[in-house]
Amino acid sequence: MSIICVGFLLLGFAIVPSANVANDEGHPIEVGDYWEYSISEMDLEGMEFDFSIKITVESVSTMSIGGQDKEIFILDISGDSEFSETIEGVSMEGTISISGEEKRLVSNFDLISTDMEFSMDIEAAGAGMDFSMEMSMVMETSYVLPIDDYIGDDALETGTIVASTSSMTMESTTTFMGEVEASSEQNDVSITMEIVETGVTVETPAGTFDDCCKVIVITESDDESSTSTQYYSGKVGNYVKITGDAGEFSVIPGEQIILKSYGHGGGLASLFTGDNLWITLVIILVIVVVLAAIIAVIMRRGRGPVTTFMPPMIEEAETVQTTETEPKPPITPP
């Protein structure tokens, strides 16, 4: 199974509304609520950048699940980042954007599906390295049975363990340097959440929370797994901070997700947990790989050409269709 598949499993869980169960302040999640998160402290070869993600509860709808009509939340996901850096005399500027939609059961917050899209544009100039690059990716995931990834409706005490499994289908289409590649995968996945400590204080730009539960989240698919530490606040109704610890995404330098701002009648609430976290992280991982390759081109100029490539996590996927548009020439250092 590819990195991308693990990513979808772990990030689809990242947007978990408290639905019609009220938080400690007695206010349920409602249409119009929003939460903004910062994916911060990203450092790649000295180039630092942050990423903001906003999740908005857009509407409530119904869909057929297992032959029965179920009420669902539809959530809108949007994010962006800009970066500018000079490396070895080459000035590089870029923009990154993310958009998507999530569907979850209103009754118990179980995840049904997640659709995400991101694009990245880069311009570089100087030292004979003038070039531009565009990349986009569309990723769609769905679950045979909605998967349980929300610990807030269980006992918030040390030792509580919540586990769930399902079968996931993930389809992706990547356009990179003029090449288009499509892939599809099906895997059995599981997520296990364990509260290992309570009464933890966490400071965020949205406030300080002294009632947090420290939760270890392990997400597995086939023979691969990833681990994160997530801090859940009963006052907030969800997680206020998440860090990636081990597994496929430990290669992302300095990454953490933290609550930045919100709009909710009962106070702060977070919509990031397990699977959605990792869908975002897999996108960031793609971004890191691409930027690292560009930096390698710049650092190696004069040592020979560096050819165009597809990101390695895309190549690992089972390719079902590959097409080519008119390719751009490889970036060849002078």
C-alpha positions in Angstrom: 0.0 0.0 0.0 1.3 3.5 -0.9 2.1 6.4 1.4 -0.9 8.2 -0.2 -3.3 5.5 1.0 -2.1 5.7 4.6 -2.4 9.5 4.3 -6.0 9.3 3.2 -6.8 7.0 6.0 -5.2 9.2 8.6 -6.4 12.6 7.4 -10.0 11.7 6.6 -10.3 11.4 10.4 -9.1 15.0 10.8 -12.5 16.7 10.5 -14.8 15.5 13.2 -17.8 17.7 14.2 -19.5 17.3 17.5 -22.8 17.0 15.7 -26.0 17.4 17.7 -24.3 16.3 21.0 -23.5 19.4 22.9 -20.1 20.2 24.4 -19.4 21.2 28.0 -20.9 24.6 27.3 -24.1 23.1 26.0 -23.8 24.2 22.4 -24.0 21.6 19.5 -22.2 22.0 16.2 -24.4 24.0 13.8 -24.3 24.9 10.1 -22.2 28.0 9.8 -19.6 27.1 12.5 -16.0 27.2 11.3 -12.6 26.3 12.6 -9.2 27.5 11.3 -6.0 25.6 11.9 -2.4 26.3 11.3 0.0 23.6 10.2 3.1 25.3 11.4 6.9 25.2 11.9 7.5 23.5 8.5 11.2 23.8 7.7 12.7 22.5 4.5 16.4 23.1 4.0 16.0 26.5 5.7 12.9 27.4 3.8 10.1 28.0 6.4 6.4 28.2 5.7 3.1 27.7 7.5 -0.2 26.4 6.1 -3.7 27.5 7.2 -6.7 25.2 6.9 -10.3 26.3 7.5 -13.2 23.9 8.0 -16.8 25.1 7.7 -20.0 23.3 8.5 -21.8 24.0 5.2 -25.0 22.0 5.5 -26.9 18.9 6.6 -28.2 16.5 4.1 -29.3 12.8 3.8 -27.8 9.9 1.9 -28.4 6.2 1.7 -26.0 4.1 3.8 -26.5 0.3 4.0 -29.9 0.7 2.4 -31.1 3.3 5.0 -31.3 7.0 4.7 -29.0 8.7 7.1 -28.6 12.4 8.1 -25.1 13.7 7.3 -22.9 16.7 7.8 -21.3 18.3 4.7 -18.1 20.1 5.6 -16.1 22.5 3.4 -12.3 22.4 3.6 -10.1 25.2 2.3 -6.4 26.2 2.8 -3.6 28.1 1.4 0.1 29.1 1.8 2.6 31.4 0.2 6.4 31.1 0.4 9.4 33.0 -0.8 13.0 32.1 -0.4 16.4 32.7 -2.0 18.6 29.6 -2.3 22.1 29.6 -3.8 21.3 32.9 -5.6 18.0 31.5 -7.0 14.8 33.4 -5.9 11.9 31.0 -5.5 8.2 32.0 -4.9 5.2 29.8 -4.7 1.6 29.5 -3.8 -0.3 26.4 -2.5 -4.0 25.9 -2.2 -6.2 23.1 -0.9 -10.0 22.6 -1.2 -12.2 19.7 -0.3 -15.5 18.3 1.1 -16.1 15.9 3.9 -19.2 13.8 4.7 -19.9 12.5 8.2 -22.9 10.9 10.0 -24.7 13.4 12.2 -25.6 10.7 14.7 -22.1 9.6 15.8 -19.6 11.5 13.7 -18.4 8.5 11.8 -16.5 9.3 8.6 -18.2 8.4 5.3 -16.0 10.0 2.6 -13.4 12.8 1.9 -12.6 14.5 -1.4 -9.5 16.7 -1.5 -7.8 18.7 -4.2 -4.6 20.8 -4.1 -2.5 22.8 -6.5 0.9 24.4 -6.3 2.6 27.0 -8.6 6.3 27.9 -8.3 8.3 30.6 -10.1 12.1 30.7 -9.8 14.6 33.1 -11.3 18.3 33.9 -10.9 21.7 32.2 -11.4 20.6 30.9 -14.8 17.8 28.8 -13.2 14.7 30.6 -14.5 11.7 28.2 -14.6 8.1 27.8 -13.6 6.2 24.7 -12.4 2.6 23.7 -11.8 1.3 20.7 -10.0 -2.2 19.5 -8.9 -3.7 16.5 -7.2 -7.2 15.2 -6.7 -7.8 12.5 -4.1 -11.1 10.8 -3.3 -11.7 8.4 -0.5 -14.8 6.4 0.6 -15.5 3.7 3.2 -17.6 0.6 2.8 -18.8 1.2 6.4 -18.5 4.6 8.1 -15.4 4.5 10.3 -15.4 5.6 14.0 -12.6 8.1 14.7 -14.1 10.3 17.4 -13.2 9.8 21.1 -15.3 12.7 22.4 -18.4 10.5 22.9 -16.5 8.0 25.1 -15.2 8.1 28.7 -12.6 10.9 28.9 -10.4 9.1 31.3 -6.9 7.5 31.3 -7.1 4.0 29.8 -10.0 4.6 27.4 -9.5 2.9 24.1 -11.6 3.3 20.9 -10.9 1.1 17.9 -12.6 0.8 14.5 -12.0 -0.9 11.2 -13.4 -0.5 7.6 -12.5 -1.0 4.0 -11.4 2.1 2.1 -11.2 2.9 -1.6 -8.8 5.7 -2.6 -8.5 7.2 -6.1 -6.1 9.9 -7.0 -5.1 11.9 -10.1 -1.9 13.8 -10.2 -0.7 16.3 -12.9 2.9 17.2 -12.5 5.2 18.9 -15.0 2.9 18.1 -17.9 2.3 14.4 -17.0 -1.0 13.0 -15.7 -1.2 9.9 -13.7 -4.3 8.2 -12.1 -4.3 5.4 -9.5 -6.8 3.5 -7.4 -6.4 1.4 -4.3 -8.5 -0.7 -1.9 -7.4 -1.5 1.6 -8.6 -2.6 5.0 -7.9 0.1 7.5 -8.1 0.5 11.3 -7.7 3.3 13.8 -7.0 2.9 17.5 -7.2 5.8 20.0 -6.0 5.6 23.6 -6.2 8.2 26.3 -2.8 8.0 28.1 -3.1 11.2 30.3 -5.7 13.7 31.4 -5.6 17.2 32.8 -3.0 18.3 30.3 -2.6 22.1 29.6 -2.2 23.1 26.0 -1.7 26.7 24.8 -2.9 27.6 21.3 -3.5 30.9 19.4 -7.2 30.3 20.1 -6.8 30.1 23.9 -5.3 28.0 26.7 -7.0 24.7 27.6 -6.2 23.0 30.9 -8.6 20.0 30.6 -6.9 18.2 27.7 -6.7 14.5 27.3 -3.5 13.2 25.6 -4.5 10.7 23.0 -2.2 8.3 21.1 -3.7 7.5 17.7 -2.4 4.6 15.6 -3.7 4.2 12.1 -2.9 1.0 10.2 -3.5 -0.4 6.7 -2.0 -3.7 5.5 1.5 -3.8 7.0 2.0 0.0 7.4 1.1 2.2 10.4 1.4 5.8 11.5 1.3 7.3 15.0 0.3 10.7 16.2 -0.3 12.5 19.5 -3.5 14.5 19.8 -4.8 16.7 22.6 -8.6 16.6 23.1 -10.4 19.3 25.2 -13.9 18.6 26.6 -14.5 22.3 26.6 -13.7 22.5 23.0 -15.4 19.3 22.0 -12.5 18.0 20.0 -8.7 18.3 19.4 -6.8 21.5 19.9 -3.3 20.3 18.9 -1.9 17.4 16.9 1.6 16.3 16.2 2.9 13.5 13.9 5.2 11.1 15.8 6.2 8.1 13.7 5.4 6.3 10.5 5.1 7.6 6.9 4.8 11.2 8.0 7.7 11.4 10.5 9.7 12.7 7.5 7.8 16.0 7.6 10.1 18.4 9.5 8.7 20.3 12.5 5.0 19.6 11.6 2.2 20.3 14.0 -1.5 21.2 13.6 -2.9 23.7 16.1 -6.2 25.6 16.6 -5.9 29.2 15.3 -9.4 30.7 15.3 -13.0 29.6 15.3 -16.7 30.6 15.1 -18.9 28.5 17.3 -21.7 29.4 19.6 -20.4 27.3 22.5 -16.8 28.4 22.4 -13.9 26.7 20.7 -14.2 23.4 18.9 -11.8 21.5 16.6 -12.6 19.4 13.6 -9.2 17.8 13.2 -8.5 14.2 14.2 -7.0 11.0 12.8 -7.8 10.3 9.2 -8.4 13.9 7.9 -5.2 14.9 9.6 -3.3 12.5 7.5 -5.0 13.3 4.2 -3.7 16.9 4.8 -0.3 15.5 5.8 -0.1 13.3 2.7 -0.7 16.5 0.6 2.0 18.3 2.6 4.3 15.3 2.1 3.8 15.6 -1.7 4.6 19.3 -1.4 7.8 18.6 0.7 9.0 16.0 -1.8 8.5 18.3 -4.8 10.1 21.3 -3.0 13.0 19.1 -1.9 13.6 18.0 -5.5 13.6 21.6 -6.7 16.0 22.6 -4.0 18.2 19.6 -5.0 18.2 20.9 -8.6 19.3 24.3 -7.4 22.0 22.9 -5.0 23.4 20.6 -7.7 23.6 23.0 -10.6 26.9 22.5 -12.4 26.9 18.8 -11.5 24.7 17.7 -14.4 21.0 17.7 -15.3 18.2 16.7 -13.0 15.3 15.2 -14.9 11.6 15.6 -14.4 10.0 13.0 -12.1 6.7 12.0 -10.6 6.6 12.2 -6.7 7.6 8.8 -5.3 4.4 8.3 -3.3 2.5 8.5 -6.5 4.7 6.0 -8.3 4.1 3.5 -5.5 0.4 3.4 -6.2 -1.2 0.9 -8.5 -1.4 2.9 -11.8 -4.7 2.3 -13.6 -4.3 5.0 -16.2 -1.4 7.3 -17.3 -1.6 10.0 -20.0 0.8 12.6 -21.1 0.3 16.1 -22.3 3.0 18.0 -24.1 5.9 17.7 -21.6 8.0 20.6 -20.4 11.7 20.2 -20.9 13.7 19.0 -17.9 15.3 21.7 -15.6 19.0 21.6 -16.6 21.4 23.6 -14.5 23.9 25.7 -16.4 
